[in-house]
């Protein structure tokens, strides 16, 4: 049940760079231009107060004007064909609001199922302004005990690491720290578009709207003996190490498969997650690069094999798939046009109830942003779909240490078996 409170808007405007910036068109990289990235990432960031009520908005607005000088492409807009950023200096859409309650009264939004996202995320600027901004931000101040930033970010211009880098810069300006710890670098020519003999447009993926409806479920996983125990089991059996993410991914993929495959017929199940490819680029990307640089890792196994496999064996499947990442990324970078005039798109795997997409948010850097009174209490990504199975690996709200797994991956009648299986391995 959602908390009942109202939000009053006090101002909305474009925040522009505080100094003149170059008016130019900047080419986007081959990854930036992927059609799948023509979307917006939406997140909420919950903070303790910066001072008396009303201080957060002006503080962050002023810091934003300064950050948009070195990050001036974020004040521009995407070209119609999606190939360049037009550095127009139009700015970031900035909305200031206030809530008629305290953050404490709404539990600091720790229960993400109760969050009224529509009240905390910014609405788009009026159409008559004729600007489609790359970044939209709303500051909602609560009664004396904190504020929430609702952020909408165009994925074409930044991946999660890049967006967090920008927010850290805003935080440094807000705290009066200068020069910036990290100077932003565009450098999108590290991966130019492929040189094809003729322009080629891929057809949309073969996808029929399914007849199922996925529901949200959140699972909190403390970093306790269960994670440690599984790491020890893996090390003992394989004589190597595994990460917490690999453990969570293995448990999730196995229990999800067991929960939704109820019939005797074996099916091919897929796990898809996106790996940071910055270390694979040669020559190395400069520090400060904030564009998209990732590639999908796709792990496949039969439902029968997954159901019978141990968690250690599933971790090994995931690690084996990761080993092939450098070769697959390099092959894609150097890919040539196929005989039928098309290029395979690894970023568009088949969609369906048998493919689970997993995204890691806890290590992107959003939890390190500080506008003057410490890092956020917690960060809430809004990324759910009723037809595409998705799970997000985030962090528990401070001061707790652990993982918050946000999922949209099962139908309602599969929900309880799924939760029972997960909590049997990761008890609360």
Secondary structure, DSSP 4 states (H G I P E B T S, - for coil): ------EEEEEEEEE--SS-----EEEPPTTTT-GGG-SEEEEEEEE--SSSTTHHHHHHHHHHHHHHHHTGGGGSEE-TTSSEEE-----EEEEEEEESS-TGGGGGG-SGGG--HHHHSPPPPPGGG----SEEEEEEE-SSS-EEEEEEEETTT--HHHHHHHHHHHHHHHTT--S-SS--B--GGGGPPP--SS---PPPP--PPPS--EEEEEEEEESSHHHHHHHHHHHHHHSS---HHHHHHHHHHHHHHHHH--SSS--EEEEEEEEE-GGG-SSPPPTTB-S--EEEEEEEEEHHHHHHS-HHHHHHHHHHHHHTHHHHHHHHHT----TTS----TTSPPPSTTEEEEEE-TTSSGGG--SSS-S-SEEEEE---SSS-EEEEEEPPTT--EEEEEEEEEEHHHHHHHHHHHHHHS--
